Amino acid sequence: QRVATVTLNRPADQNRLTRDLLLALQAIADRLAEDEEALAVILTGAGPEFFSMGILSPALRATYTKDQVWELVRLANRLYDALEALPQIVIAALNGAARAGAAELALACDLRLAATHATLALPEALWGGFPGAGAPIRLPAIVGRGRALELICTGREVAAAEMERIGLVQAVYPAERLLPEALGLAHRIGRSGPL
């Protein structure tokens, strides 16, 4: 059973989802959509700290034009919809902090596993905005409407243990076990497929 692993490999930049990275991930998703051998995909980040800090921090956003911001939001939405539609089961292995657009990326995956030190936040409300890449639709389907509203409206950071308690992730593992456990799950899915 073939498992594809996709790693956001920009640890020096907190695995930020730049325009180029979003386009590269879209190309990978397009190839996976046609891949008849892979039955599961693992998506994770390089390094020990960040799954990804997302796309636009307030400081970064201030340097972009309105059209550039809209282009990034459209790219992210197209990519996340493509990931959600993949025929494979996509597993997000949250190996650290997932913020804003990166949290939305994780929500577009079918399953989520987290390292014990991982956190997730949708801080856009703290910046005077809202998550624009699917969280208002995907998050309530995972954790319920009330919890989703609370997380989106407060922007608070959720630790791994709470993520597991509210059903945002399926399991939490020590950091060194996260990828082996994700691979084990992916191979178990592969033995059961194709779905």
N, C-alpha and C positions, 0 to 999 in steps of 0.2 A: 504494500500500500504506500503510494507516494504521498509525502507530506511536503508542502512548500512552506518555507520560513522566510518572512519578509522582516528585515530589521531596519528601523529608522536609525541611520548611522551618522549622526551629527552631534556626538556628545559634547564637543567643545561649544556648541551653540544650543545646548539643552534639547537636542533633537527637534528643534523648531521646524514646523511645517511651512517651509518657504514655498514660493510659487514653483520653483524648479522641482522641489521634492514632491509637491502635490501632483505635478505633471508626470514625474517618474512613477509615482504610485498609481496614477491613472493608467499608464502604459502597462504596468504589471497586472492591474486588475483586468484590463482588456485581454491580455494573454491568458490569464487564469480562466476567464469566461469561456475560452475555447479549449482549455486543457481537459481532456477526457481521462487522464490518468490520476491527477491529484484529487484526493477526496477530502483533504483538510488543509487549511492554511493557518499558520501561526503568525501573528503580527506582534512585534515587540520593539523595544528601543535598545540602543547600544549604551553601555555604561551602567553604573549602579544607581544613578540618581533619578533620571527622567525617562519615563515612557515618552513624553513630549510635553513641552511647554506651550504647545498650540501654535496658532497662526499669528494673531495680532495682540500684542500687549498695548496698553494705552500709549506708551512712548513710541513704539514702532508705528502704530496706527497714525500718530500725529505727523509722521514723515511721509505718509501716502496721500495721494489725491483720493477724492471720493470714488472716481472710476477705478482706481487701483484696488481700493477696498472691496468694491462690488465684484471686481474680477476674481479676487481671492475667495470671496464668499461663494460665488458661482462655481469656481473650480472645486472647492471643498464639497459643496452639495452634490455635484456630479460624481465625484469620487466616492463619497460615502454611500450614495444611492447604488453605485456600481458594486461596491463591496457587499452591501446588504443583499444585492440580487445575485451574487455569485452562486453557482451550483454547489460549490464546496462549503463545508462548515468552516467558518472563520473564527478563530480563537484569538482574542486579545490577551497577551501575557503582559500585564501591567507591572513592569519592573521598577517603577518609581512614580514620580509625580506625573499626573495627567491633568492638564489645565485646558479650559476653554475648548478650542477647536480640536484638541487632542482627546479631551473627554468625549466630545461628539464622535470622533473617529472610533473610540472604543465602543460607544453605544451602537454604532453601525455594524459591529461584529456580532456574530451569533451567540458566542459564549465569551465570558471574561474570567480570567484567573488573575490573582494579584499576589505580589510579594508582600510580606508582612509590613514592610516600610512604605508601601505604595499609598498614594493619596489621589483623590479625584476632586476636582472643583470646576464649577461653571461660574466664573466670577464676573461675567459680563454685566450683571445688574449693578455691581459695585462701580462699574465704569460708565453707568448711564445707558447701557445697551441691553441686549438679550442674545441668547445663543441663536445664531443664524444658520446653523448647518444640521438641523434635524432634531436637536435635543428636546424641544417642546413636544415633538410627536413621539420620539423613541423612548425617552425617559419614563413617561407615564405608563407605557406598555410594559416596562420592566419593573418599576417600583411602585406603581400606583399614582393616581393623579395628585393626591394631597402631598405625598412625599416629594414628587417631582416639582410641584409648585414651590414647596419650601426650599428645596435645593437651588432651584433656578432664581427665586426671588431674594434669597439671602446671600447667594454666592459662597456659602461656607464650604470649607474643605472637609472631605469625608475620608476618614482613615480606613485602612483595609478591613479591620474587624467589623466596622459598621457597614462597609460595602457588602460584606458577606451576610451580615444579619438582615439587611433590607433586600437581599436578592440581587444586588447590582453585580456581584461576582459569584461564580459558582463555588469557588474555594480560594483559600489563602494559604501560601506556603512560605517557608523561609526562602530568602533570595536565591540561595544556591540550588534550591530544588525547583524553582519556578519553571525554568525551561525544560528540564527533564520531565516534570509532571505534565506540562503542556504537550510535549512530544508524545508521552504515554497516552494521553487522552486522544490526541490526533490519530495515533495508530490504532487505538481501540475503535474509534469512529470509522477509520479506514477498513478495518476487518468486518464491519457491519454493513458497509455500503455496497454499491452506490445507493444513496437514498432517493 
